[in-house]
Amino acid sequence: MPKSLTNKLSGDVQLIINNIMVMVKFRCRFCLVVKARFRVMTLCFQGKGLFAKKLFKKGDTIFIEQPLVCAQFLWNALYKYRACDYCLRALETAEENARRLCGLPGLSLPYPELCKVRPELHQACPHCQVMYCSSECKRAAWEQYHRVLCLGPSREDPDHPINKLQDAWRNVHYPPETSSIMLMARMVAVVKQAQDKGRWQRLFSHFCSRAANEQEEIAHKLLGEKFQGQLALLRNLLTTALYDDYLSQWFTPEGFRSLFALVGTNGQGIGTSSLSQWVHACDALELPHQQREQLDAFIDQLYKDIDKETGDFLNCEGSGLYLLQSSCNHSCVPNAEASFPDNNFLLHLSALSDIRPGEEICISYLDCCQRDRSRHSRHKILRENYLFVCSCQKCMSQMDDADVTSEDEDEGEGETEGDDMEDEMTDV
């Protein structure tokens, strides 16, 4: 790696890594991230980057990470995609999920024992009735942010400031959703509840920041042509609901715009689905040939019925802020990808190919179809959605290609912020 491309890790970034490279207990299991596996480095012109310190073989898990904060998308929750308020684990059983998505209330799934959802463990907040998948999640939420955000008996009151904030967001950001004002609300609530407020502020400050003109571009992308007025409305509502003197800078016009851009730039889509987990478990069954064909035909027909009734929106969806994942840069030929195989907010970063020591670990912000498009088309999508020009190996090798876009690609590019981008972000 050329020395000109790297600088020494700052003390704060090293502190973040030290904080994360420990065993983090979550629901009686451990998320192990080994410090010797990789390091975050500062790159000229690119911000941060994540580099391997050992050999990762194709298929290896590079790390498993829990977000600092996450939140379910508001339209997703309104459309009855039930998820744990803390970890976003799907609360419907696979059968309940399938019945709702395909509109067949009498549907029965074979092998129901393969569903891992345990309704008997679910618990509600005794004050506002928000649901959690377990007592551990209920306790963690209360200790981290829910004391501030709990609406108590006012949960259904449309005039409560937090409900007004959520309604305003739904009125300016329609499905397919890519962000949520509640992610910002939880950032505020976490700091307000924390004993060491400075530590949380420092952690949030390490996410990618943007120049003022780029912040406006991000707001324009998320809110549309009237973003200036909508930003002001959202800031006023957030201030009314959650203002705190310690965080006064976050509530100024400039501070709110910066916070909004931080969430828009760094929020990682999360998708959970009990039905998807059940299908994966069915795929792993060892069955006689005829039973396998019958099960596969049942699942194929189920997805056809769901597509006819519901379309592409299959998952409980939200977004979260992940410190390590946010350090991964984009490549049009990624060597790693994120997934959520545990049906909750735990992000698994896995190697798509062998990664040598010293090699940068890169993910792709594009889906498979978009990565197969021309260099010109890929750059257009990345500029419009992420405000940068890619200089990965693939793009550099295609520098002499004509800056043209085929008719098929022109038709598809209008869907990038919607169908294609969302499918890639929330794939389970």
C-alpha positions as CSV (number, residue, x, y, z in Angstrom):
1,M,0.0,0.0,0.0
2,P,1.6,3.4,-1.0
3,K,2.5,5.4,2.1
4,S,1.1,8.5,0.3
5,L,-2.4,7.0,0.6
6,T,-2.4,6.6,4.3
7,N,-2.1,8.6,7.5
8,K,-1.6,7.4,11.0
9,L,-4.8,6.3,12.9
10,S,-6.0,9.2,15.1
11,G,-6.3,8.5,18.8
12,D,-10.1,8.8,18.6
13,V,-10.5,6.4,15.8
14,Q,-8.2,3.9,17.6
15,L,-10.4,4.4,20.7
16,I,-13.5,3.5,18.6
17,I,-11.8,0.3,17.3
18,N,-10.7,-0.6,20.8
19,N,-14.2,-0.2,22.1
20,I,-15.6,-2.4,19.3
21,M,-13.0,-5.1,19.2
22,V,-14.3,-6.8,22.3
23,M,-16.9,-9.5,22.8
24,V,-20.2,-7.7,22.9
25,K,-22.9,-9.7,24.6
26,F,-26.3,-9.6,22.9
27,R,-29.2,-11.9,23.9
28,C,-27.0,-14.6,25.4
29,R,-24.6,-14.8,22.5
30,F,-21.4,-13.1,21.7
31,C,-20.5,-10.9,18.7
32,L,-16.7,-11.4,18.4
33,V,-14.6,-8.9,16.5
34,V,-10.9,-9.7,16.8
35,K,-8.7,-6.6,16.9
36,A,-5.9,-8.3,14.9
37,R,-8.2,-8.9,11.9
38,F,-8.3,-5.4,10.4
39,R,-7.7,-1.7,11.0
40,V,-9.3,1.6,10.0
41,M,-7.0,4.0,8.2
42,T,-7.3,7.6,6.9
43,L,-6.9,7.9,3.2
44,C,-6.1,11.0,1.1
45,F,-9.3,12.2,-0.7
46,Q,-11.4,9.3,0.5
47,G,-11.8,9.7,4.3
48,K,-11.5,6.4,6.1
49,G,-10.9,2.9,4.8
50,L,-10.9,-0.6,6.3
51,F,-7.9,-2.8,5.6
52,A,-7.3,-6.4,6.3
53,K,-4.5,-7.4,8.7
54,K,-4.9,-11.2,8.0
55,L,-5.9,-13.4,5.2
56,F,-9.7,-13.7,4.8
57,K,-10.8,-16.6,2.6
58,K,-14.0,-16.4,0.5
59,G,-17.0,-16.9,2.7
60,D,-15.2,-15.9,5.9
61,T,-17.0,-13.6,8.4
62,I,-14.9,-10.5,8.7
63,F,-16.8,-9.0,11.6
64,I,-20.3,-8.9,13.2
65,E,-21.4,-5.5,14.3
66,Q,-24.2,-4.0,16.4
67,P,-25.3,-0.5,15.4
68,L,-24.9,2.5,17.8
69,V,-28.6,3.2,17.1
70,C,-31.2,2.0,14.6
71,A,-34.9,2.6,13.9
72,Q,-37.6,1.0,11.8
73,F,-38.8,3.0,8.9
74,L,-42.0,4.8,9.7
75,W,-44.1,3.7,6.7
76,N,-42.9,0.2,7.1
77,A,-44.2,0.1,10.7
78,L,-47.5,1.8,9.7
79,Y,-48.0,-1.0,7.1
80,K,-47.9,-3.5,10.0
81,Y,-44.5,-4.9,9.5
82,R,-44.0,-5.8,13.1
83,A,-40.4,-5.6,14.4
84,C,-38.7,-5.4,17.8
85,D,-38.3,-1.7,18.7
86,Y,-34.7,-2.3,19.7
87,C,-33.1,-4.9,17.5
88,L,-35.6,-4.9,14.5
89,R,-36.1,-8.7,14.8
90,A,-39.3,-9.6,13.0
91,L,-42.1,-10.4,15.5
92,E,-44.5,-12.2,13.2
93,T,-44.1,-15.9,12.8
94,A,-43.2,-17.1,9.3
95,E,-46.8,-18.3,8.9
96,E,-48.3,-15.0,10.1
97,N,-46.0,-13.2,7.8
98,A,-46.8,-15.3,4.8
99,R,-50.6,-15.0,5.4
100,R,-50.4,-11.2,5.6
101,L,-48.2,-10.8,2.6
102,C,-50.1,-13.1,0.3
103,G,-53.6,-12.2,1.6
104,L,-54.5,-15.8,2.5
105,P,-55.5,-15.9,6.2
106,G,-56.0,-19.7,6.1
107,L,-52.5,-20.5,4.7
108,S,-50.5,-23.2,6.6
109,L,-46.7,-23.5,6.1
110,P,-45.1,-27.0,6.1
111,Y,-42.4,-27.5,8.7
112,P,-43.6,-24.7,11.0
113,E,-41.0,-25.8,13.6
114,L,-38.3,-24.2,11.4
115,C,-39.6,-20.8,12.3
116,K,-37.3,-19.2,14.9
117,V,-39.8,-16.5,16.1
118,R,-40.8,-17.1,19.8
119,P,-44.0,-15.1,20.5
120,E,-44.0,-16.3,24.1
121,L,-40.8,-14.3,24.7
122,H,-42.2,-11.0,23.4
123,Q,-42.7,-8.2,25.9
124,A,-44.3,-4.8,25.7
125,C,-43.2,-1.6,27.3
126,P,-45.6,-1.3,30.3
127,H,-46.0,2.4,29.7
128,C,-46.5,2.8,25.9
129,Q,-47.0,-0.8,24.8
130,V,-44.1,-0.7,22.2
131,M,-43.1,-4.3,21.5
132,Y,-39.8,-6.1,22.0
133,C,-38.7,-9.6,21.1
134,S,-37.4,-10.3,24.6
135,S,-36.9,-8.9,28.0
136,E,-33.2,-8.3,27.2
137,C,-34.2,-6.0,24.3
138,K,-36.8,-4.2,26.4
139,R,-34.2,-3.6,29.1
140,A,-31.5,-2.5,26.7
141,A,-33.9,0.0,25.0
142,W,-35.0,1.5,28.3
143,E,-31.4,1.9,29.4
144,Q,-30.2,3.4,26.1
145,Y,-33.0,5.7,24.7
146,H,-36.5,4.7,25.5
147,R,-36.8,6.6,28.8
148,V,-36.7,9.8,26.7
149,L,-38.8,8.6,23.8
150,C,-41.5,6.6,25.7
151,L,-44.9,8.2,24.9
152,G,-46.7,6.5,27.8
153,P,-50.5,6.9,27.4
154,S,-49.9,9.5,24.7
155,R,-48.8,7.0,22.1
156,E,-52.0,7.4,20.1
157,D,-52.3,11.2,20.7
158,P,-51.7,12.9,17.3
159,D,-50.8,16.1,19.1
160,H,-47.9,14.7,21.0
161,P,-44.7,16.3,19.6
162,I,-43.0,13.0,18.7
163,N,-46.1,11.8,16.9
164,K,-46.3,15.1,15.0
165,L,-42.6,14.7,14.1
166,Q,-43.3,11.2,12.7
167,D,-46.4,12.3,10.8
168,A,-44.4,15.2,9.2
169,W,-41.7,12.7,8.1
170,R,-44.2,10.4,6.5
171,N,-45.6,13.3,4.6
172,V,-42.2,14.2,3.0
173,H,-40.5,10.8,2.6
174,Y,-42.6,8.2,1.0
175,P,-41.8,4.5,0.3
176,P,-39.5,3.1,-0.8
177,E,-37.9,4.5,2.3
178,T,-34.2,5.1,2.7
179,S,-33.9,6.9,6.0
180,S,-35.9,8.0,9.1
181,I,-36.2,11.0,11.2
182,M,-36.4,8.6,14.2
183,L,-32.8,7.7,13.7
184,M,-31.9,11.3,14.5
185,A,-34.4,11.3,17.4
186,R,-32.7,8.2,18.9
187,M,-29.3,9.8,18.5
188,V,-30.6,12.7,20.6
189,A,-32.3,10.4,23.1
190,V,-29.1,8.3,23.6
191,V,-27.0,11.4,24.4
192,K,-29.7,12.8,26.7
193,Q,-29.9,9.6,28.7
194,A,-26.2,8.8,28.8
195,Q,-24.1,9.4,31.8
196,D,-21.0,10.1,29.6
197,K,-22.7,12.3,27.0
198,G,-19.3,13.4,25.6
199,R,-18.4,9.8,24.7
200,W,-21.5,9.3,22.6
201,Q,-21.0,12.7,20.9
202,R,-17.5,11.6,20.0
203,L,-18.7,8.3,18.6
204,F,-21.3,10.0,16.4
205,S,-18.8,12.6,15.2
206,H,-16.7,9.8,13.6
207,F,-19.3,9.2,10.9
208,C,-18.7,10.8,7.5
209,S,-19.4,14.5,7.4
210,R,-20.2,16.6,4.4
211,A,-19.6,20.1,3.2
212,A,-22.6,22.5,3.3
213,N,-23.4,22.2,-0.4
214,E,-23.3,18.4,-0.2
215,Q,-25.6,18.5,2.9
216,E,-28.1,20.4,0.8
217,E,-27.8,17.8,-2.0
218,I,-28.5,15.0,0.4
219,A,-31.5,16.8,1.8
220,H,-32.8,17.5,-1.7
221,K,-32.4,13.8,-2.6
222,L,-34.4,12.7,0.5
223,L,-37.0,15.4,0.7
224,G,-37.5,16.7,-2.9
225,E,-37.7,20.2,-4.4
226,K,-39.1,21.9,-1.3
227,F,-36.4,20.5,1.0
228,Q,-35.5,23.9,2.6
229,G,-38.9,24.4,4.1
230,Q,-39.3,20.8,5.0
231,L,-35.9,20.8,6.8
232,A,-37.0,23.8,8.8
233,L,-40.3,22.1,9.7
234,L,-38.6,18.9,10.8
235,R,-36.0,20.9,12.8
236,N,-38.7,22.8,14.6
237,L,-40.6,19.6,15.4
238,L,-37.5,17.8,16.7
239,T,-36.6,20.9,18.8
240,T,-40.1,20.9,20.4
241,A,-40.0,17.2,21.1
242,L,-36.4,16.7,22.3
243,Y,-34.4,19.9,22.8
244,D,-31.5,19.6,25.2
245,D,-29.1,22.4,26.2
246,Y,-26.1,20.0,26.0
247,L,-26.9,19.3,22.3
248,S,-28.0,22.9,21.4
249,Q,-25.7,22.9,18.4
250,W,-27.6,20.0,16.9
251,F,-30.8,22.1,16.9
252,T,-29.4,25.1,15.0
253,P,-30.2,25.2,11.3
254,E,-26.6,24.4,10.4
255,G,-26.3,21.7,13.0
256,F,-29.6,20.0,12.1
257,R,-28.7,20.0,8.4
258,S,-25.3,18.4,9.3
259,L,-27.1,15.8,11.4
260,F,-29.6,15.1,8.7
261,A,-26.8,14.6,6.1
262,L,-24.9,12.3,8.5
263,V,-27.9,10.0,8.8
264,G,-28.6,10.3,5.0
265,T,-25.0,9.4,4.2
266,N,-24.1,6.8,6.8
267,G,-27.4,5.0,7.5
268,Q,-27.2,1.4,6.6
269,G,-30.4,-0.3,5.5
270,I,-31.5,-3.2,7.7
271,G,-33.9,-5.9,6.5
272,T,-35.4,-8.7,8.7
273,S,-37.9,-11.4,7.8
274,S,-39.1,-14.5,9.6
275,L,-40.4,-15.9,6.3
276,S,-37.0,-15.5,4.7
277,Q,-35.4,-17.3,7.6
278,W,-38.0,-20.1,7.3
279,V,-37.2,-20.4,3.5
280,H,-33.5,-20.6,4.2
281,A,-34.1,-23.3,6.8
282,C,-36.3,-25.2,4.3
283,D,-33.5,-25.0,1.7
284,A,-31.1,-26.7,4.2
285,L,-33.4,-29.7,4.8
286,E,-32.3,-33.0,3.5
287,L,-35.4,-34.5,1.9
288,P,-36.2,-37.3,-0.6
289,H,-36.4,-36.0,-4.1
290,Q,-40.1,-36.0,-4.4
291,Q,-40.6,-34.1,-1.1
292,R,-38.0,-31.6,-2.1
293,E,-39.8,-30.9,-5.4
294,Q,-43.1,-30.5,-3.6
295,L,-41.6,-28.1,-1.0
296,D,-39.8,-26.0,-3.7
297,A,-43.0,-25.8,-5.8
298,F,-44.9,-24.7,-2.7
299,I,-42.3,-21.9,-1.9
300,D,-42.3,-20.8,-5.6
301,Q,-46.1,-20.5,-5.6
302,L,-46.0,-18.7,-2.3
303,Y,-43.7,-16.0,-3.6
304,K,-45.8,-15.6,-6.7
305,D,-48.9,-15.1,-4.5
306,I,-46.9,-12.5,-2.4
307,D,-45.7,-10.7,-5.5
308,K,-49.3,-10.5,-6.8
309,E,-50.7,-9.2,-3.5
310,T,-47.8,-7.2,-2.0
311,G,-45.1,-6.6,-4.5
312,D,-41.5,-6.2,-3.5
313,F,-41.9,-5.1,0.1
314,L,-41.3,-8.3,2.0
315,N,-39.2,-7.3,5.0
316,C,-39.3,-5.4,8.2
317,E,-37.0,-2.5,7.2
318,G,-35.1,0.2,8.9
319,S,-31.6,1.8,9.1
320,G,-28.8,2.0,11.6
321,L,-25.5,3.6,12.2
322,Y,-22.6,1.1,12.2
323,L,-19.1,2.5,13.0
324,L,-17.0,-0.2,11.3
325,Q,-19.3,-0.8,8.3
326,S,-19.3,3.0,7.6
327,S,-15.6,2.8,7.2
328,C,-15.9,0.5,4.2
329,N,-15.5,2.3,0.9
330,H,-17.3,1.4,-2.3
331,S,-15.9,-0.6,-5.2
332,C,-17.7,-1.7,-8.3
333,V,-15.9,-5.1,-7.8
334,P,-16.5,-5.5,-4.0
335,N,-14.6,-8.1,-2.0
336,A,-17.1,-8.0,0.9
337,E,-20.9,-7.7,1.5
338,A,-23.2,-7.0,4.5
339,S,-26.1,-9.2,5.4
340,F,-28.5,-9.8,8.4
341,P,-28.8,-13.6,8.7
342,D,-29.8,-13.5,12.4
343,N,-33.1,-11.8,11.6
344,N,-32.1,-8.8,13.7
345,F,-29.8,-5.7,13.6
346,L,-26.5,-7.6,13.8
347,L,-24.6,-6.9,10.6
348,H,-22.4,-9.7,9.2
349,L,-19.7,-8.5,6.9
350,S,-18.5,-11.5,4.8
351,A,-15.7,-11.9,2.2
352,L,-16.9,-12.4,-1.4
353,S,-13.3,-13.3,-2.4
354,D,-10.0,-14.0,-0.8
355,I,-8.7,-10.8,0.9
356,R,-5.0,-10.5,1.5
357,P,-3.3,-8.7,4.4
358,G,-3.0,-5.0,3.6
359,E,-5.8,-5.1,1.0
360,E,-8.7,-2.7,1.5
361,I,-12.0,-4.3,2.4
362,C,-14.7,-2.8,0.1
363,I,-18.4,-3.2,-0.3
364,S,-20.6,-2.0,-3.1
365,Y,-23.3,0.6,-2.9
366,L,-24.8,-0.8,-6.2
367,D,-26.7,-4.0,-6.7
368,C,-25.6,-6.7,-9.1
369,C,-27.5,-5.4,-12.1
370,Q,-26.2,-1.9,-11.6
371,R,-22.6,-3.1,-11.3
372,D,-22.9,-4.7,-14.7
373,R,-23.8,-1.4,-16.4
374,S,-21.4,0.9,-18.2
375,R,-18.9,3.1,-16.3
376,H,-20.9,6.1,-17.2
377,S,-24.1,4.7,-15.8
378,R,-22.5,3.6,-12.6
379,H,-20.9,7.0,-12.1
380,K,-24.3,8.7,-12.6
381,I,-25.9,6.5,-9.9
382,L,-23.1,7.1,-7.5
383,R,-22.9,10.8,-8.0
384,E,-26.7,11.3,-7.6
385,N,-27.1,9.1,-4.6
386,Y,-23.7,9.2,-2.8
387,L,-22.0,12.4,-4.1
388,F,-18.7,10.9,-5.2
389,V,-16.9,9.7,-8.3
390,C,-15.7,6.1,-8.1
391,S,-12.0,5.4,-8.9
392,C,-12.0,1.6,-8.2
393,Q,-10.0,-0.8,-10.4
394,K,-12.9,-1.5,-12.7
395,C,-13.7,2.1,-13.3
396,M,-10.1,3.0,-13.9
397,S,-9.7,0.2,-16.4
398,Q,-12.8,1.6,-18.3
399,M,-11.6,5.2,-18.4
400,D,-11.4,5.3,-22.1
401,D,-15.0,3.9,-22.6
402,A,-17.5,6.3,-24.2
403,D,-19.7,8.2,-21.8
404,V,-22.9,6.8,-23.2
405,T,-25.8,5.0,-21.7
406,S,-27.9,2.4,-23.4
407,E,-31.7,2.8,-23.6
408,D,-32.2,-0.1,-21.2
409,E,-29.9,1.6,-18.7
410,D,-31.6,4.9,-19.1
411,E,-34.9,3.3,-18.3
412,G,-33.4,1.6,-15.2
413,E,-31.6,4.6,-13.8
414,G,-34.9,6.2,-12.8
415,E,-35.4,3.4,-10.3
416,T,-32.1,3.6,-8.5
417,E,-33.3,5.5,-5.4
418,G,-36.3,3.2,-5.3
419,D,-36.5,-0.4,-6.2
420,D,-32.9,-1.4,-7.0
421,M,-31.2,0.6,-4.3
422,E,-33.6,-0.5,-1.6
423,D,-33.5,-4.1,-2.6
424,E,-29.7,-4.1,-2.2
425,M,-29.8,-2.2,1.1
426,T,-32.2,-4.5,2.8
427,D,-31.5,-7.9,1.4
428,V,-31.8,-10.5,4.2
